[in-house]
Amino acid sequence: MITRIVKDVIKNSSESETRLIPNYALLSSGARIIPHLTSSEYVGYPDEFVKRQVLKMFNIKPTQSKPAKIVLTSNNEAGNCFCFTGTHGQLAIHLSHNIKVVSITYEHLNPTLALDPDDMRRAPKTFEIVGISVDSQEKYDEYFQLGSFDYKLDGPPAQSFEINLQNLGLLPVMKAVILKIMGNWGDDELTCLYQVKVHGYVSKKI
């Protein structure tokens, strides 16, 4: 019953209303990044050899991603994102509470705030969500596939993706989730993530 209520609320929520739904991937509530299961931060010089040498000559630092924990905050200004090299990578989040995961919300930069066309091409396109059971040891070695999804660039910045209701009852309580990016919207050099939210309910069995 609780599962159905939570799913209905999320399904009928607008972008602004999702802020009123509990988010268990919020840094200020105790969620954290799992470093060894998360891709390394992007660090890169320009592709052109001459530009790279000039930057190094004058000791100018290369372009560098914000720390991965930035996706656990609600500051979605341009550049406040975690970036990794290439089109495939992953982000692992230890949730603030052990929960039955009902849905995931990914919110990218609003196109009206983009300072560069590449900001949107670096958005994730296809991704998978993997849950890690509370029964898993510290190595986070008990994984459960929660679904494969597509983020639509022509949709709203915040998009929610529901776990299949038929499978939900069979899934254990989760303590962590992994967002596995399988491709982006056209930038081969790097992919950037803005905010990830995880919704669900705290199980009474915990």
ZAPARO-339108 format. One record per residue (C-alpha): y, z, x; residue in three letters. Coordinates in steps of 0.05 Angstrom, whole numbers, plus 32768, in hexadecimal, padded with zeros to 4 digits. Layout:
N
YZXALA/...
# end
This chain:
206
800080008000MET/803180138037ILE/801E7FD4805DTHR/802E7FA88021ARG/80717FCB8016ILE/80867FC2805EVAL/80727F79805FLYS/80977F6B801EASP/80D77F8C8038VAL/80D47F628078ILE/80C47F228053LYS/80FF7F2A8024ASN/81317F418058SER/816A7F198072SER/817F7F1A80BCGLU/81B07F5380B0SER/817E7F7A8086GLU/81497F7A80BDTHR/81767FAC80E1ARG/81657FDD80A9LEU/811A7FD880B6ILE/80FC800880EAPRO/80F77FE6812FASN/80C28005815CTYR/80D77FDB8198ALA/811B7FFC81A1LEU/812D801881E5LEU/8158805081C8SER/811D8068819ESER/80ED806C81D9GLY/80CF802781E0ALA/80C8800D8227ARG/80B27FD0824FILE/806D7FCF8270ILE/80807FB182B4PRO/803C7F9A82CCHIS/802F7F73828CLEU/80757F53828BTHR/808B7F1482B0SER/80BA7F1C82EASER/81047F1482E0GLU/81207ECF82EETYR/81477EC8832FVAL/815E7E838341GLY/818E7E59836ATYR/81A77E158352PRO/81767DDB835AASP/81A27DB38388GLU/81957DC383D2PHE/81DF7DC183E6VAL/81F47DF183B0LYS/81BC7E2183C3ARG/81D27E20840CGLN/821B7E2C83FAVAL/820A7E6883CFLEU/81DF7E858407LYS/82147E77843BMET/82487EA08415PHE/82157ED58401ASN/821E7EC583B7ILE/81E67EE3838DLYS/81B97EB48366PRO/81B57EB3831ATHR/818B7EEE8304GLN/816E7F0582C2SER/81807F4782A1LYS/81487F7B82A4PRO/81117F728271ALA/81267FB1824BLYS/81637F8B8232ILE/81377F6E81FAVAL/812D7FB481E0LEU/81787FBC81D1THR/81A37F9E819ASER/81D87F7E81C5ASN/81CF7F3481B9ASN/820D7F1A81DDGLU/82057EDB8208ALA/81E17EEB8249GLY/81C47F2D8232ASN/817D7F148238CYS/813E7F198261PHE/812B7ED78283CYS/80EC7EC382A8PHE/80DC7E8482D1THR/80BE7E4982ACGLY/80A67E408264THR/806C7E718264HIS/80727EBC826CGLY/80697EFE8249GLN/808C7F3E8236LEU/80657F7F822AALA/80837FB88201ILE/80697FFF81FAHIS/8080801181B4LEU/80A8804F81A3SER/807080648172HIS/802780538168ASN/80288026812BILE/80047FF480FFLYS/802A7FB68112VAL/80407F8E80D5VAL/80717F5B80F2SER/809A7F47812EILE/80E37F31812DTHR/81007F078165TYR/814C7EFE8167GLU/816A7ECA8196HIS/81B37EBE81A7LEU/81DB7EA5816CASN/81EC7E5C817BPRO/82357E68816CTHR/82387E9981A6LEU/82157E6B81D8ALA/82407E5C8216LEU/82117E26822FASP/81E17DF5820BPRO/81A97E108238ASP/81B07E548215ASP/818C7E3781D9MET/815A7E0B81FEARG/81417E498222ARG/812D7E6A81E1ALA/80E27E7681D7PRO/80C07E4381AALYS/80757E5381A5THR/805C7E9981B2PHE/80217EC881A6GLU/80227F128195ILE/7FEC7F3F81B2VAL/7FE47F88819FGLY/7FC97FBF81CBILE/7FA27FF581A8SER/7FB0803F81ADVAL/7F68804681C3ASP/7F77801D8202SER/7F7C80438243GLN/7FBA80448270GLU/7FA67FFF8289LYS/7FB77FE38244TYR/7F747FBE8244ASP/7F627FBA81F9GLU/7F857F7D81DCTYR/7F887F628195PHE/7FA37F1E8181GLN/7FD87F28814BLEU/7FED7EDF8142GLY/800E7EA0815CSER/80537E8D8145PHE/808C7E5B814EASP/80D57E6E8154TYR/81007E3A8131LYS/81407E288155LEU/81607E0D8115ASP/81517E4E80F0GLY/81787E9080F0PRO/817F7EB48133PRO/81517EED811AALA/810D7ED68101GLN/80D47F0280EBSER/808A7EF280F4PHE/80567F1580CAGLU/80117F2C80E0ILE/7FDC7F0E80B1ASN/7FD27F41807ALEU/7F877F328076GLN/7F7E7F4580BFASN/7FAD7F8180BDLEU/7F7B7FB180A0GLY/7F497FA180D7LEU/7F7A7FAC8110LEU/7F817FEF8132PRO/7FC18017813CVAL/7FE97FF98176MET/800F801B81ADLYS/802A7FDC81CDALA/80337F9281C2VAL/80377F5681F0ILE/80637F1A81E0LEU/80437EDD8202LYS/80727EA28206ILE/804D7E5F8206MET/808A7E318209GLY/80D57E2C81FEASN/81067DFA81E0TRP/810F7DCC821CGLY/81227DF1825CASP/80EC7DEB8291ASP/81107E1982C1GLU/81127E5A8299LEU/81087E7B8255THR/81357EB2823BCYS/81277EE98208LEU/815C7F1081E2TYR/81417F4481B2GLN/80FB7F54819BVAL/80EE7F838160LYS/80AB7F9F814AVAL/80A27FB68102HIS/806A7FDD80E0GLY/805A802480CBTYR/8042806380EEVAL/7FF9807080DDSER/7FE880B580C2LYS/7FA780B180EALYS/7FCC80B8812CILE/
# end
